[in-house]
Amino acid sequence: MVRSFRVRLSVLTNSGANSRLLQTSLMLVLALAGVAAVAGLAWADQPRPWQLGMQPPATPVKERIHEFHDELLVIITLITVFVTGLLGYVMFRFSAKRNPVPTRTSHNTVIEVLWTVVPVVILVAIAIPSFKLMYFMDEVPNAEMTIKVTGHQWYWSYEYPDQGSLAFDSNIIQEKDLKPGQKRLLEVDNPLVVPVDTTIRVQITGTDVLHSWFVPSFGVQEYAVIGRLNESWMKVLHEGTYYGECNQICGVNHAFMPIAVKAVSKADFKNWLVDAKKKFAAAPTAPIADSGRTAVLAATVLTAAASK
């Protein structure tokens, strides 16, 4: 396509002293457009201004979600075109001008069977890939590592059970502390770091109210419920930084509970583990606020027991 364009361009600009300059300029514009298109698909994804559609997929689950979405779009488009055409035909064919004496027909067996059977067939055609996708999302295929995610008001805690006692909290970086290039309301002090091309079991729970661990590019959204351990999985295909947020209304600071996941190569992940174990070795995984809440809860239980 680009070669054909260059041939046509050379014919159009063959005459004149500035033909080479014009041709070079136009090719530069094409090159910049190509770079912009590639940049738009960079594997470091977050919401973008005026974004249409979903974020590019970064996991097999998200790829299948995109495929299912495209299939549904075709079905919906065909139904919309058919219904619109049918309405137009009825409005034209059976208007008062062309049909001054309306029919008194009250039943048509063929039509009634069709408008019952056809929707059932469409729903079955949708249900089969839908159930397959749900099963694929739910079943963890031979996990190579496990990560435990705990939701708090209003931050996340991450644990690596396969790596001993490695655990840390992840808090939003306040707007006043952002560095140039960092993203408002999405950057955190300690992102979750994972290796690419690794099947990861993600266990999710909560300590206070309902939260939701949601990363759009991964196709993962799992509720963090008190006293319950929910499970999901991911296999990040490309290196980069991916962003998400808690999308369960969990209190006054619900909008300030972002998720940042940094996917790195397996070699870089091993190096990060060495540094992380030193960095978070003595760091507490629960803030003073949690301790205070625990103390209040304990006092309430003791008071209730004493009253009996």
Salt bridges, closest charged atoms under 4 A:
ASP45 OD1 - ARG48 NH2 3.59
ASP70 OD1 - HIS69 ND1 3.24
GLU112 OE2 - HIS107 ND1 3.27
GLU175 OE1 - ARG184 NE 3.29
ASP177 OD2 - LYS176 NZ 3.41
ASP208 OD1 - HIS211 NE2 2.84
ASP208 OD2 - ARG293 NH2 3.70
GLU231 OE1 - ARG201 NE 3.20
ASP290 OD2 - HIS152 ND1 3.33
ASP290 OD1 - ARG293 NH2 2.09
